[in-house]
């Protein structure tokens, strides 16, 4: 197994041991054990028994500490950390810690696996590093064995962070970013203008009969439609004037709102590689509105003064 780094052992010991640790990724998190007494993170795992293979020991210890079931076919070597000490000028390996990438069959942690010492939990890698690098670990902080373990676990976390930035022995895979749809400012303003005009037009359309009816009622006209469209009656002339001044501009505003909406669609088509269709939509919309305005506005310019003249002359 590839050597990640060497750590100075807490004490000189001739006893050689070997431990395994699981690097378990769940979504964007690592499954780590948080010490409830001394506030640090470590990888789940434990010592290899004499009758076990490293894989069997990994499955057993991860199950015991987290409640998660390691999939045997997913186990892959990540690297080893050796705890060494010096004796007569020579380095002696006291313990070797082997770290394995692995996957688990569960999609979330069990809720009944917390103990009085460690709590398995999903942690973002930078958060785990920040906590382990802090100096707030209580009375145990001064112990050499604790410092050896903490440096080892923190060193492996640091290694994982580095290979996330520059993947080791892997071909970088480019993931195509989703296309960001560009919305032209002209389209935004056309849509906003259409909404504002539509609201004004709706209000005018609703108010026109109400206002005209109220005006006629105040003038004493019981049935404004009696006597034809324009009877020689000042009250009816007032009614018609109010109705025309509100309803007809409301209709024109509705046409303008529709024109702005079609214009917004045309602008969208122009920027979505349908240039000619978009230009045609804008041209048709404003041509139609122009014809409506040319027919309606002169009619209003003639009829409204006539209404006013008749109302005054009566």
Phi, psi and omega per residue, in radians:
X1 nan 2.467 -3.117
X2 -1.102 2.351 3.119
X3 -1.457 2.136 3.098
X4 -1.401 -0.896 3.080
X5 -2.944 2.973 3.076
X6 -1.926 2.499 3.103
X7 -2.123 2.472 3.132
X8 -1.231 2.232 -3.088
X9 -1.223 2.698 -3.115
X10 -1.226 -0.538 -3.111
X11 -2.667 2.737 3.116
X12 -1.308 2.115 -3.123
X13 -2.521 2.404 3.134
X14 -1.546 -0.061 -3.108
X15 -1.442 2.131 3.127
X16 -1.679 2.283 3.121
X17 -2.341 2.941 -3.133
X18 -2.502 2.328 -3.140
X19 -2.218 2.763 3.092
X20 -2.122 2.625 3.133
X21 -2.467 2.462 -3.110
X22 -1.752 2.274 3.011
X23 -1.749 1.752 -3.026
X24 -1.912 2.134 3.098
X25 -1.845 2.246 3.103
X26 -2.209 1.889 -3.019
X27 1.077 -2.069 3.140
X28 -1.810 0.211 -3.037
X29 -2.002 2.828 2.943
X30 -1.782 2.488 3.034
X31 -1.566 1.926 -3.109
X32 -2.178 2.869 3.065
X33 -1.777 2.180 3.111
X34 -1.751 2.210 3.106
X35 -1.244 2.155 -3.130
X36 -1.355 -0.331 -3.116
X37 -1.660 -0.657 -2.978
X38 -2.084 0.028 2.951
X39 1.013 1.204 3.010
X40 -2.653 2.965 3.129
X41 -1.990 2.525 2.986
X42 -2.464 2.813 3.125
X43 -1.387 2.495 3.086
X44 -1.186 2.545 3.139
X45 2.727 -3.016 3.141
X46 -3.097 -2.949 -3.038
X47 -1.343 2.575 3.082
X48 -1.478 2.204 3.092
X49 -1.331 2.749 -3.080
X50 -1.002 -0.549 -3.072
X51 -1.709 0.290 -3.064
X52 -2.012 2.626 2.890
X53 -1.504 2.825 3.102
X54 -1.000 -0.646 -3.141
X55 -1.147 -0.750 3.122
X56 -1.128 -0.701 3.115
X57 -1.134 -0.674 3.133
X58 -1.108 -0.815 -3.134
X59 -1.074 -0.765 -3.103
X60 -1.141 -0.848 -3.035
X61 -1.263 -0.637 3.092
X62 -1.151 -0.704 3.103
X63 -1.098 -0.725 -3.101
X64 -1.196 -0.616 -3.019
X65 -1.653 -0.408 -3.086
X66 -2.151 -0.347 -3.042
X67 1.428 0.105 -3.129
X68 -1.676 2.572 -3.112
X69 -1.794 1.977 3.137
X70 -1.301 2.307 3.069
X71 -1.393 2.059 -3.051
X72 -0.989 -0.673 -3.098
X73 -1.237 -0.197 -3.104
X74 -1.626 -0.119 -3.046
X75 -1.259 2.201 3.137
X76 -2.377 2.440 3.138
X77 -1.176 2.337 3.050
X78 -1.857 -0.894 3.132
X79 2.929 2.999 -3.093
X80 -2.174 2.649 3.040
X81 -2.136 2.209 -3.134
X82 -1.816 2.277 2.983
X83 -1.615 2.100 -3.035
X84 -2.162 2.713 3.013
X85 -2.384 2.835 -3.099
X86 -1.758 2.353 3.091
X87 -2.500 2.044 -3.089
X88 0.976 0.674 3.099
X89 1.382 0.065 3.137
X90 -2.002 2.576 3.104
X91 -1.492 2.276 3.113
X92 -2.090 2.268 3.113
X93 -1.373 2.078 3.125
X94 -1.522 -0.764 -3.122
X95 -2.651 2.515 3.077
X96 -2.022 2.242 3.123
X97 -1.904 2.065 -3.091
X98 -1.805 2.257 -3.114
X99 -1.922 2.323 -3.088
X100 -2.186 2.310 2.914
X101 -1.279 2.357 3.130
X102 -2.695 2.826 3.087
X103 -2.059 2.741 -3.128
X104 -2.093 2.767 -3.092
X105 -1.370 -0.428 -3.108
X106 -1.451 2.686 3.110
X107 -1.706 -0.169 3.105
X108 -2.667 2.877 -3.118
X109 -1.348 2.521 3.009
X110 -1.171 2.689 -3.107
X111 -1.608 -0.078 -3.035
X112 -1.948 0.397 -3.082
X113 -1.877 0.109 3.083
X114 -1.285 2.522 3.114
X115 -2.121 -3.089 3.122
X116 -1.367 -0.065 -3.097
X117 -2.048 -0.787 -3.049
X118 -2.311 2.543 3.108
X119 -2.137 2.022 3.068
X120 -1.236 2.352 -3.101
X121 -2.755 2.663 3.055
X122 -1.374 2.328 -3.058
X123 -2.401 2.431 2.977
X124 -1.272 2.438 -3.031
X125 -0.986 -0.811 3.132
X126 -1.057 -0.605 3.131
X127 -1.184 -0.683 3.106
X128 -1.126 -0.730 3.108
X129 -1.102 -0.741 -3.122
X130 -1.063 -0.777 -3.136
X131 -1.167 -0.767 -3.106
X132 -1.162 -0.505 -3.131
X133 -1.456 -0.169 3.104
X134 -1.250 2.886 -3.097
X135 -1.812 0.162 -3.076
X136 -1.719 1.394 3.135
X137 -2.171 0.264 3.030
X138 1.336 -2.777 -3.019
X139 -1.141 -0.432 -3.083
X140 -1.316 -0.181 -3.036
X141 -1.018 -0.532 -3.092
X142 -1.465 -0.123 -3.105
X143 -1.344 2.387 -3.084
X144 -1.141 -0.693 -3.117
X145 -1.123 -0.704 3.124
X146 -1.136 -0.752 -3.134
X147 -1.117 -0.642 3.085
X148 -1.098 -0.828 3.138
X149 -1.102 -0.759 -3.095
X150 -1.143 -0.726 3.103
X151 -1.112 -0.656 -3.138
X152 -1.144 -0.886 -3.111
X153 -1.135 -0.694 3.113
X154 -1.164 -0.649 3.109
X155 -1.117 -0.675 3.108
X156 -1.195 -0.707 3.064
X157 -1.047 -0.733 3.113
X158 -1.101 -0.710 3.101
X159 -1.077 -0.756 3.124
X160 -1.112 -0.654 3.108
X161 -1.142 -0.677 -3.125
X162 -1.187 -0.709 -3.126
X163 -1.328 -0.308 3.010
X164 -1.230 -0.645 3.122
X165 -1.258 -0.769 3.105
X166 -2.229 1.646 -3.090
X167 -0.976 2.226 -3.117
X168 -1.513 2.348 3.059
X169 0.965 0.542 3.093
X170 -2.321 2.589 3.075
X171 -1.464 2.140 -3.131
X172 -1.033 2.353 3.124
X173 -1.862 2.120 3.125
X174 -1.557 2.210 3.097
X175 -1.794 2.136 -3.107
X176 -1.117 2.217 3.115
X177 -1.313 2.511 3.118
X178 -1.096 2.496 -3.116
X179 -1.173 2.269 3.093
X180 -1.564 2.063 -3.110
X181 -1.305 2.101 3.134
X182 -1.454 2.246 3.121
X183 -1.932 1.944 -3.136
X184 -1.083 2.599 3.129
X185 -1.104 -0.608 3.125
X186 -1.031 -0.691 3.131
X187 -1.171 -0.739 3.135
X188 -1.031 -0.816 -3.090
X189 -1.222 -0.606 3.104
X190 -1.121 -0.717 3.127
X191 -1.163 -0.764 3.122
X192 -1.076 -0.773 3.141
X193 -1.094 -0.714 3.128
X194 -1.087 -0.707 -3.138
X195 -1.153 -0.778 -3.130
X196 -1.103 -0.807 -3.120
X197 -1.130 -0.677 3.132
X198 -1.089 -0.724 3.124
X199 -1.123 -0.782 3.115
X200 -1.076 -0.768 3.140
X201 -1.073 -0.724 3.133
X202 -1.101 -0.763 3.133
X203 -1.075 -0.763 -3.131
X204 -1.155 -0.680 3.140
X205 -1.135 -0.646 3.129
X206 -1.288 -0.674 -3.075
X207 -1.312 -0.487 -3.010
X208 -1.035 -0.895 3.120
X209 -1.194 -0.608 3.126
X210 -1.128 -0.816 -3.128
X211 -1.150 -0.730 -3.139
X212 -1.149 -0.761 3.124
X213 -1.102 -0.713 3.118
X214 -1.116 -0.750 3.132
X215 -1.098 -0.739 -3.138
X216 -1.162 -0.691 3.138
X217 -1.117 -0.724 3.109
X218 -1.138 -0.536 -3.137
X219 -1.455 -0.087 3.087
X220 1.577 0.285 3.127
X221 -1.600 2.038 3.135
X222 -1.414 -0.704 -3.133
X223 -2.344 1.663 -3.067
X224 -1.114 -0.346 -3.080
X225 -1.462 -0.095 3.125
X226 -1.255 2.411 3.066
X227 1.568 0.301 3.106
X228 1.623 -3.042 -3.066
X229 -1.257 -0.613 -3.064
X230 -2.378 1.210 3.125
X231 -1.192 2.706 -3.134
X232 -1.319 1.153 -3.107
X233 -2.328 2.194 -3.062
X234 -1.109 -0.608 3.140
X235 -1.149 -0.752 3.120
X236 -1.179 -0.636 3.095
X237 -1.064 -0.683 3.081
X238 -1.119 -0.763 3.104
X239 -1.025 -0.840 -3.116
X240 -1.130 -0.645 3.141
X241 -1.137 -0.775 3.129
X242 -1.122 -0.781 -3.124
X243 -1.086 -0.829 -3.115
X244 -1.171 -0.642 -3.104
X245 -1.197 -0.417 -3.135
X246 -1.793 -0.778 -3.010
X247 -1.262 -0.831 -3.064
X248 -1.157 -0.803 3.034
X249 -1.062 -0.548 3.086
X250 -1.105 -0.698 3.096
X251 -1.128 -0.746 3.113
X252 -1.090 -0.691 3.108
X253 -1.151 -0.638 3.071
X254 -1.072 -0.755 3.080
X255 -1.101 -0.660 3.118
X256 -1.161 -0.690 3.105
X257 -1.107 -0.753 3.098
X258 -1.086 -0.697 3.121
X259 -1.110 -0.732 3.120
X260 -1.128 -0.665 3.126
X261 -1.128 -0.776 3.111
X262 -1.146 -0.617 3.087
X263 -1.096 -0.754 3.098
X264 -1.052 -0.726 3.080
X265 -1.097 -0.732 3.127
X266 -1.085 -0.739 3.114
X267 -1.089 -0.724 3.106
X268 -1.056 -0.733 -3.141
X269 -1.165 -0.635 3.124
X270 -1.074 -0.739 -3.106
X271 -1.449 -0.167 3.081
X272 -1.799 0.573 3.043
X273 1.143 0.471 3.009
X274 -2.130 1.016 -2.963
X275 -1.008 -0.884 -3.032
X276 -1.197 -0.661 3.102
X277 -1.134 -0.722 3.133
X278 -1.119 -0.765 3.115
X279 -1.102 -0.718 3.130
X280 -1.100 -0.726 -3.137
X281 -1.099 -0.770 3.123
X282 -1.110 -0.769 -3.112
X283 -1.105 -0.799 -3.140
X284 -1.106 -0.731 -3.105
X285 -1.067 -0.862 -3.073
X286 -1.327 -0.478 3.046
X287 -1.160 -0.762 3.120
X288 -1.093 -0.744 3.129
X289 -1.164 -0.646 3.118
X290 -1.084 -0.770 3.108
X291 -1.106 -0.737 3.123
X292 -1.097 -0.716 3.139
X293 -1.197 -0.700 -3.130
X294 -1.133 -0.571 3.129
X295 -1.394 -0.725 -2.995
X296 -1.403 -0.791 -3.038
X297 -1.086 -0.818 3.086
X298 -1.073 -0.643 3.109
X299 -1.079 -0.754 3.086
X300 -1.120 -0.694 -3.134
X301 -1.105 -0.476 3.140
X302 -1.550 -0.793 -2.978
X303 -1.309 -0.648 -3.111
X304 -1.152 -0.818 3.062
X305 -1.048 -0.595 3.111
X306 -1.127 -0.735 3.071
X307 -1.043 -0.804 -3.116
X308 -1.101 -0.738 -3.121
X309 -1.094 -0.764 -3.135
X310 -1.150 -0.680 -3.134
X311 -1.151 -0.621 -3.127
X312 -1.287 -0.684 -3.062
X313 -1.264 -0.403 -3.087
X314 -1.371 nan nan
